[in-house]
Amino acid sequence: MQKTVIHTDRAASGKVPLSQAIRAGDWLYCSGQLPIDPATGEIVPGGVGKQTRRIIENLKAVCEEAGTSLANAVKVTIFMADLADLQEMNAVFEEYFGVDDPPARTTFQAGGIIAGAKLEIELTAFI
């Protein structure tokens, strides 16, 4: 199986040694995305809703670069600094993934998210 590194300037590239995503066969494995604005390289200001939107837009750009879309997401993992923000995050998540056919998902509280972000999201999709 061929492994291909996926990269787009429309999503943030962290300052750590990782790929935005790896395509392996018909699967796309996206690294955890932080709420970093690719234009500024900075964490977007604001609450969990704004940070969730930025992250999903980053993931959307990576998926598109790989030739797929958020509609083909099969598994999402969400790491949150505080589960008290779950309702706000879910409201934005629902805008992108709907409620009728969302991907499988795991959400949990995690300490020490990089750069003081309120959450980080990783995604697996088929191509």
C-alpha positions in Angstrom: 0.0 0.0 0.0 1.3 3.4 -0.9 1.6 6.1 1.8 1.2 9.7 0.7 1.8 12.9 2.8 -1.0 15.4 2.4 -0.3 19.1 3.0 -2.2 22.3 2.2 -1.5 25.9 3.0 -5.2 26.3 3.7 -4.8 24.5 7.0 -2.4 25.1 9.9 0.9 23.4 10.0 2.1 23.1 13.5 5.7 23.7 14.6 6.2 20.0 15.4 7.4 17.2 13.1 4.1 15.7 11.8 2.1 15.5 8.6 -1.3 17.2 8.4 -2.5 13.9 7.0 -1.4 10.6 5.5 -3.3 8.9 2.7 -2.9 5.2 2.9 -4.8 3.4 0.1 -8.4 4.7 0.2 -8.1 6.1 3.7 -7.1 9.5 5.0 -5.7 9.8 8.5 -5.7 13.5 9.6 -3.4 14.5 12.5 -5.0 16.3 15.4 -5.7 19.9 14.4 -5.5 22.9 16.7 -7.6 26.0 16.2 -4.7 27.8 14.4 -5.6 30.3 11.7 -3.4 29.3 8.7 -3.1 33.0 7.7 -1.6 34.1 11.0 -0.2 30.9 12.6 -1.9 31.9 15.8 -4.7 30.3 17.9 -8.0 32.0 17.0 -9.3 34.1 19.9 -12.7 33.3 21.4 -14.5 30.4 22.9 -14.9 26.8 22.1 -17.4 27.5 19.3 -14.9 29.7 17.3 -12.1 27.3 18.0 -14.2 24.3 16.9 -15.1 26.1 13.6 -11.5 26.9 12.9 -10.4 23.3 13.5 -13.1 21.9 11.3 -12.3 24.3 8.5 -8.7 23.2 8.8 -9.7 19.5 8.6 -12.0 20.3 5.6 -9.1 21.9 3.7 -6.9 18.9 4.4 -9.7 16.5 3.3 -10.2 18.5 0.1 -6.5 18.5 -0.7 -6.6 14.7 -0.4 -9.6 14.5 -2.7 -12.3 13.8 -0.2 -14.6 15.7 2.1 -16.0 15.9 5.6 -19.0 13.9 4.3 -16.7 10.9 4.1 -15.4 11.2 7.7 -15.9 7.9 9.5 -14.2 8.6 12.9 -13.5 11.8 14.8 -11.7 12.1 18.1 -12.1 15.2 20.1 -9.8 16.2 23.0 -11.3 19.0 25.1 -9.7 21.0 27.8 -13.1 21.2 29.6 -16.1 19.0 29.0 -18.2 21.8 30.4 -17.8 23.3 26.8 -19.3 20.2 25.2 -22.7 21.8 24.3 -21.0 24.7 22.5 -18.7 22.4 20.6 -21.5 20.1 19.7 -23.5 23.0 18.2 -20.7 23.8 15.7 -19.9 20.1 15.1 -23.6 19.5 14.1 -23.4 22.4 11.6 -20.7 20.5 9.7 -21.6 16.8 10.3 -25.4 16.9 10.9 -27.3 14.7 13.2 -28.7 12.0 10.8 -25.4 10.5 9.6 -22.5 11.9 11.6 -19.2 10.0 11.9 -18.4 7.8 14.8 -16.9 9.9 17.5 -15.0 9.8 20.8 -14.9 12.9 23.0 -13.0 13.2 26.2 -11.4 15.7 28.5 -7.6 16.0 28.1 -5.2 18.0 30.1 -2.4 20.1 28.6 -3.6 20.7 25.0 -0.8 22.3 23.1 -0.6 26.1 23.0 -3.4 26.5 25.5 -6.1 25.6 22.9 -9.5 24.6 24.2 -9.6 21.5 22.0 -7.9 19.4 19.4 -9.7 17.3 16.8 -8.4 14.4 14.6 -10.3 12.7 11.8 -10.3 9.6 9.6 -12.1 9.6 6.3 -12.3 7.4 3.2 -11.4 8.7 -0.2 
